[in-house]
Amino acid sequence: MDEEKTSKGNKKDDNTVFIGRKDLMSYVLAVVTQFNEGVDEVVIKARGRAISRAVDAAEIARQRFLPDVITKDVKLGTEQIEGEKGPVRVSSMEITLAKK
């Protein structure tokens, strides 16, 4: 029960969209929905091969659906995760979209 409180009560992740293997428009809809709910900033996070999907989702949301939103920040990094053959480094990206 404590895990539910921490996962739902974390304000930082409330405006975060994690990019994975779903259809691209699912992520675009998630971003648009966040802004329609009154959030001022949305952070799109992706790792590895999903980085290009994150860029596409951000640009489609900005150019087609949210003309009053700008790309505020882009952070690039490398995360080390445990793979089958030991530690593996994976590229990561965070795109912050904000209202003008």
N, C-alpha and C positions, 0 to 999 in steps of 0.2 A: 504494500500500500504506500510506503514511503517513496518508492520509485515513481509512482504515478504523480505524486505531488511535485517531485523535482522535475520530471519531464514536462508536465503541463504548466508549472509555475515559472519556468525559465523564460523571462521576457526577451532575452537576447535571441533565442531561437524562434520566437514567434514570427519574426519578419524574415526568416531565412528559408530559401528554397534550395533543397539539395537535389542536384541533377544526377540521374541514374540512367536506366535503360528504357524508361517509358517513352511514349510518343512525344515528340517535340512540343506539340500544341498543348499537352497536359501541363508542361512547365510554364508555357506562356500564359495559360489560363490561371495558374497559381499566382504568377506575378501580378497579373491584372486584377485578380480578386483581392490580393493584399492591398493594393493601392485603392481599390474601390471601398474597402473597409475602413479607410482613413489613415493608413500607415503612411508616414512621411518618407521612409527609406525601406528598401527591400534588398537583401543580400542574397546573391545567387552563388552557390558554392559547388565546385566540381573537382574531380580528380581524374588523372589519366586520360583515357580516351573520351571521357564525357566532357572535357573542356570545350571542344568545338561545339557541342550541343548547348552548353551554357552560353557561349557567345551568341549563337543563333537565337536562343530563347530571349536573351536580353535585347538584341537588336530588333527582333520581330515585335516584341512587346512595346519597345520605344517608338519604332517607326510606324507601326500599323494601328496600335490601340491606345498608346499613351503619349501624345505629342508634347505634353507638358512635363515629361520626365527626362532627366539627364543622367549620363553616366558620371557619377560623383567620384568613384575610386575603383581602381583595379589592382589587386594584390596577387602577386605570383609567388610560388614557393615550392618546396620539395618536402614531402613527408616520407618517413621511413616506416614501412609496414612489414609484418612478418609474412613471407610467402612460403611456398612449399620447399623451396631450396634455400631458405634463410631470409635475412633482411633484404628488402627490395625498396628502392627509392622511386616514388611516384610523384609526378608534377601535380600541383594543386593551384586552383585559381578561385578568387573571390571577386565578384563584380557587384559594386554597390550602386543601385539606382536610387535617385532621389527626385522629389518634386522640385520644380524651379522655384 
